[in-house]
Amino acid sequence: MSRRVPLKTLAKILTTMACASPHEYGLFWDDDGTMPWKEFYWALLEDPRLRFVRESTLKELTLLGYTLPFVLDGSRLRRIADASPARPYPCVDPPDRLYTGIRPRHLAAVRAEGLRALHRSYVPLWANQGTAERMARRRVARPLVLEIRAREAHEAGGVFYQAGEDFFLARAVDAAHVVFPMIALEETKGKEPEAQPPRRPAPFASKQEVRADFGSFRLEAHHLQGLFSDRGLQGPRTKASSGKKGSKKDGSWKKAARKERRKREV
């Protein structure tokens, strides 16, 4: 776990994001008091200080005695009722226009059936088009932003809930109240690029090609200059004479010694 954020501060930040002000991060809880962990994780990635948080981080905080108003239950977060009771979203009269982002491959289904919540209790809607696109980019790199005639849908019997400032929820929106973009369905059937998590910038910004042995010391010939400068001119080394008689290989000194002994004996 990173120590850049104090543990007590981290627990408070996670509590604020999940329970105190989830709407500020584009988050909401389902009717059963759960939220997909991956959506909470996508919101964490938008803050560079919190990109280190993982599922194991939540478990470590709990083991270290820091109380969180939710627990990790499989692939979902589940609110602890005693710590943070859920409040029902109030029904409101929506503004004239609302926006939401979808995957391009879902366009055909939305044209046929309208907007339906997939694996969630509500469809998230925003009063600002830019916010809707930014939230959709958490899932897919190139989302389609749909415009909803919310007031018209409300007058036709649609129910809208307010999750926060400029943030609304709906169980479903009929296709008759959705303004679809001018795009051919064939263009939405290809493989769409998934959203990529933010990455840390490179430690240097040089455009030069980086060698495969970058960071290693390479020994070159010029590094050895001066260390063996004399030996290179001397040629092959020979064994130095020790000055002893035994260094002579012809054995003449032995004959001279025997001749001298004979003279002394006479």
C-alpha positions, 0 to 999 in steps of 0.5 A, a space after each residue: 500500500 502506498 504511503 503517499 496518502 496517510 491511511 486515516 486520510 485515505 479512509 475518509 476520502 473513500 468514505 466521501 466518494 462512496 457514501 457522502 458525495 458519490 454524485 460528485 464522482 458519477 457514482 450511485 448505489 443500486 436499490 439493494 445497497 450495492 455498487 460495482 467495484 469496477 465503477 468505483 475503481 474507474 472513479 479512483 483512476 481519475 485522481 492521480 493520488 488514488 490510482 494505487 488503490 486496489 481491492 486488497 487496499 480496502 481489505 488492508 484498511 479494514 484489518 488495520 482498524 479503519 472503519 469504512 461504511 462499505 465492504 467488498 462483497 465479491 465484485 461489488 461494494 455493499 453498504 453497511 446499513 448501520 454505518 451509512 444508511 441508504 437514502 432513497 433518491 427523490 423523484 423530481 421534474 427533470 430539465 428539458 434535456 439530459 445526456 448519457 453515453 453508451 457503447 457504439 455497439 449498443 446503438 441498435 438495441 437502444 433504437 429498438 428498446 430504448 435506454 434500459 439499465 444493464 446490471 444496474 437499477 438505474 440509467 445515469 443521466 447528466 444535465 451537461 453533455 461534456 460530463 456525460 461523455 467524460 463518464 462514458 469514457 471510463 468504459 469505452 474510449 469512443 462513446 456515443 453521447 445520446 440526448 434525451 428529451 427528458 421533460 417530454 419523457 416525464 410528461 409522457 409518464 417517465 419517472 426521474 430521480 435526482 442523485 445530485 446536482 445535474 445528476 439524474 437517474 431513470 429506470 428506463 427511457 423510451 426510444 421515442 424520447 431519445 435523439 440519436 446521432 446521425 450515424 450508420 449502424 454499420 459503423 457501430 458494429 466494428 471492434 470498439 477500443 476499450 478505455 485505457 487506465 491512465 499511465 505514469 509519464 515516462 521519466 524522461 522526454 528524450 525523442 532519441 532512440 533508447 539503447 537496449 542496454 540503457 543504464 549499463 556501463 559498457 567497457 570501451 577500449 579508450 577506458 583502458 588507455 594509460 593502464 597498460 601503455 608500456 607493455 604494449 610496446 615491449 613485445 612478448 614477456 620473457 622470464 627474468 634470469 634469477 642470477 643462479 647457476 641453476 638457470 643455465 641449461 647447458 650444464 657447463 658449470 658442472 664440468 668446471 666444478 668437477 675439474 676444480 675439485 680434482 685439482 685440489 685433490 692432487 
